[in-house]
Amino acid sequence: MSVAGKHAIVTGAGSGIGAALCRALDLAGAHVVCTDVDGGAAERTASDLGPRARSALLDVTDADAVQAVVDDVVARAGRLDLMFNNAGIVWGGETELLTLDQWNAIIDINIRGVVHGVTAAYPQMLCQGHGHIINTASMAGLAAGGQLTSYVATKHAVVGLSMALRAEAVPQGVGVLVVCPAAVDTPILDKGAVGSFAGRDYFLKTQGGKPYDADRLARDTLRAIDRDKAILVKPTVAHAQWLFARAAPVLMNRLSMRYTAGQRSQQGTRSPSGTAGPG
């Protein structure tokens, strides 16, 4: 399906992947609501786009607030065509140093935030007989890496939720896509998680030397929607890693141990840090 003229909601649109998705949607002729827990950031994203874009303050952990944004789009347009559940956070560091508050925060945003988006948008899409739900996961949802335990757990949940929902939704006219990028060029590489627990340079070296461009990922995502793909894994090296993890999970785990050892040798502190992401 072409997204021209479609009505979309993007969560976590204040920066990174979320902002890139908004740009791609606007360029393709869609109407987009750019939402973020940082209302100012969401407004800046929307202000850089055309008249079809607008912004809204949204905390995805608030189910009523997510429902209200969906209801508002439906009230204005009569339908909701695209729901991008993109908002998320990541914690980096040794698992024993993570507090329960940090665990609860990442579960609330990365899992419940997606659940709230699905709960609000999916029944509407079933009623109208069409629509597409797009959930941003990560390569961490396909292959486990050390010092990202809480993030890996939540992103595996998002992948599982998406694939299970797709089995129900597609026969009823609703598409479901889960996006699983590796390192993407977003603020996540500079504000906390990656930079503090392993070092940007070391992390990027393991991912092929440079991050994937967020705008390119956004364009890839729109093409995947058009082709009704179930899962999008980018870049190519990440897709190869995913296939390898499926074929040889024990060996992949041993490589993860080596990677974690390299992280520990690079970091100057054992304290975990957090940052908004992946968008």
Secondary structure, 3 states (H helix, E strand, C coil): CCCCCCEEEECCCCCHHHHHHHHHHHHCCCEEEEEECCHHHHHHHHHCCCCCEEEEECCCCCHHHHHHHHHHHHHHHCCCCEEEECCCEEEECCHHHCCHHHHHHHHHHHHHHHHHHHHHHHHHHHHHCCEEEEEECCHHHCCCCCCCHHHHHHHHHHHHHHHHHHHHHHHHCEEEEEEEECCECCHHHCCCHHHHHCCHHHHHHHCCCCCECHHHHHHHHHHHHHCCCCEEEECHHHHHHHHHHHHCHHHHHHHHHHHHHHHHHHCCCCCCEEEECCC
